[in-house]
Structure formats: C-alpha cells, structure tokens
Amino acid sequence: MNAHNADWEVERASAERAFVAVRYALGHRRAQLLAGLADPCPSAHRLAEALGHTDRNRRARSLAAELKPIVEALDKTRVTCR
C-alpha cells in the first residue's frame, strides 16, 4: 500500500465513523447506523457495536469521542451572520 492509499484509508475510516456517530445522534440504532455505507470499514463496525453497548456511560464516551472532532471542525468553519 502506498502513502496515498494509506492516507485515503485513514480519511475514509474517519468519515465513516463520523457518519455512524451522526446517525446515532439523529436517533438511528443498530444496523441502521451502518445503512448507507457500501462496505463499512472495521472501525465503523466497532463504533456501531460500541454505540449498542448496554452501558450508557460507555455509549456516551464512544459517541463523544467521535463527535468531538466534528464539532471542532464545524467551530473552525463557523460563519457569523450580522
């Protein structure tokens, strides 16, 4: 695997985890979390499993870890209206 492919795989995994996290935040659960991803990467599967854990605190920590970079990116690109 060359560096370009490795970078693409990292970006893909990050985007897929963000997709799963946002779907969870929007109320989707279980298999619905991965719906729309043609061939979800292993880390997206792991996140979907973590978000299905019976312990609420574990679910919350998993979700927060994935939503934090999304919120930070949105905060950096915030457009202010006057």
N, C-alpha and C positions, 0 to 999 in steps of 0.2 A: 504494500500500500504506500503510495507516495504522500508527500506532505499535503498536497491539495485535497486528496481523498480523505485523509485523516481530519483535516480542518472541516470539510463538508460533513463528515460523520458526527463530529462534535456539535456543529451548528444544528444538524438535523435532530440529534438527541435532545438538545436544549429546547428547540422549537416544539418537539413532540411532548416533552414534559410540561412545557408552558400550556400547550393545547389541553392536556389532560387536567392540569390544575384549574384552568379557567372553566372547563366544562364542569368540574366538580363544584366550583364556586357558583355556577349557574344552576346547580341542582341535579345534574346528571349523576348517576351512580352505576356501579359495577361495569358490565360490558359496554354500557353507553359511553363511558369515559374514553374508550378507545375507538368508538364509532367515528368514521371519517378518516382514519389513518389506514392507508392501504396495507402497510406492513410495519406495524409499530416496532420500534427498537426495544431492546431489552430494558433500558432504563424507564421507558414509558410504561411497560408492563409492570415493572417493580413499583412505580409510583401508583398506578391504578390499584395494585394489591395493597400498598400501604394505606391508601385512602379508603380501603374497605375493611381495615382492621377494626376489631371490636372496641379497642381502647380509644376513646375520644381524644385524649391528650396526644397519643401517637399520631392520629389522623391530623390533628391541628398542627403539630410540629412539621409533619410532612408537607402539608399544604402551605404553611408559612414559608418554609424553606424554598419552595418553588415560586410562590407569588412575590417574594421579596425582590428578586431581580427584575420582574415585570414592572412592579410599582416604581422601582428606582429608575428604570428606563423611561417610563412614562413621565416621571417627575422631571427628568432632564429635558424632555421634549415638550413640556407644558407650554401651551400657548395662552397668553393672557389677553383677555378682552377688556377694552376700556369703554 
